[in-house]
Amino acid sequence: MNFPDAIASTSTRVSVIGAGNVGSTLAQRIAEKNLADVVLLDVIAGRPQGVALDLMEARGIEGHDRQIVGTVDYADTAGSNIVVVTAGLPRKPGMNRDDLMRTNAQIVVEATKQAIAHSPNAILVLVTNPLDVMTYLAWKASGLPFSRVMGMAGILDSARFQTFIALKLGISPADVSAMVLGSHGDLMVPLPRYSTVSGIPITELLDAATIERLIERTRNGGAEIVELMQTGGAYYAPASSTCRMIEAILLNQSRLLPVASYLQGEYGLEDIFIGVPARLGSGGVESVLELDLTDAERTALYSSAESVRQKTHHALEMLKDSV
């Protein structure tokens, strides 16, 4: 009796564009949480196929039956429920997110166009840096409604703030809820008033100087890891953050999560993707929650937004014939 090497599946599918550390770890997270079948695509022949085979060989140990396919052909991503773009160059020591913009913008636009051509009904999640700018470019290149395009940043930034608060207080991070708005970069806006320990604002548990030190470490969270590793950047926490978004969408959980969302007047901002708390469900970004900000918090958010807007305009000018 002959058995086929693969059985065609009609189950939920997530395609991950980019089989580097973030993309490969994300594929593992999705499959082992039993959320969806995964198609892992990369331009380097052999890399996605090898990672996929390795993950398939772990299925019996991890106890799931999800299909993981590696490919260099966008046709294999057809019919995806979600497309995640992680492709792009990683940061190196001394390099900020903005240094990556020109090269990664070209990669993201091309990847988005090809992926959405095969999965026109997909929800698009961006991970490539500089995150807020790449999300806007992908939205323009995709032609999708803005509710079906979002960027992963706020969850990661909030998780870092959560971690540093928990370490400082010597408590479980499970009791800490942190909130970070704004761009995924040096001008992100951590909100101590909305960051709590079992419902208690950290402003009642830590002094102002300590909170400011935690905020600065959060803003430099990615750079700190790059400096330590020297040959790469963070990927476990970014993959976990992206997986949380995917889970909220596929399971229609209506989770309130900080993500880079398109604003059309919320917070006084328009025509921009930036980190805000949003409700994620099967339709993508189903609504944006507008927090009551102090004057100082709102000023910080506007400064962050202005920086994103300038970089977005610059990227659009560079790629004016592509998007």
Buried (B, 14 or more C-beta within 10 A) or exposed (E): EEEEEEEEBEEBBBBBBBBBBBBBBBBBBBBBBEBBBBBBBBBEEEBBBBBBEEBBEBBEEEEBEBBBBBBBEBEBBBBBBBBBBBBBBBBEEEBBBBBBBEEBBBBBBBBBBBBBBBBEEBBBBBBBBBBBBBBBBBBBBBEBEBBBBBBBBBBBBBBBBBBBBBEBBEBEBEBBBBBBBBBBBBBBBBBBBBBBBEEEBBEEBBEEEBBEEBBEBBBBBBBBBBEEEEEBBBBEBBBBBBBBBBBBBBEEBEBEBBBBBBBEEBBEBEEBBBBBBBBBBBBBBBBBEEBEBEEEBBEBBBBBBBBBBEBBEBBBEBBEEBB
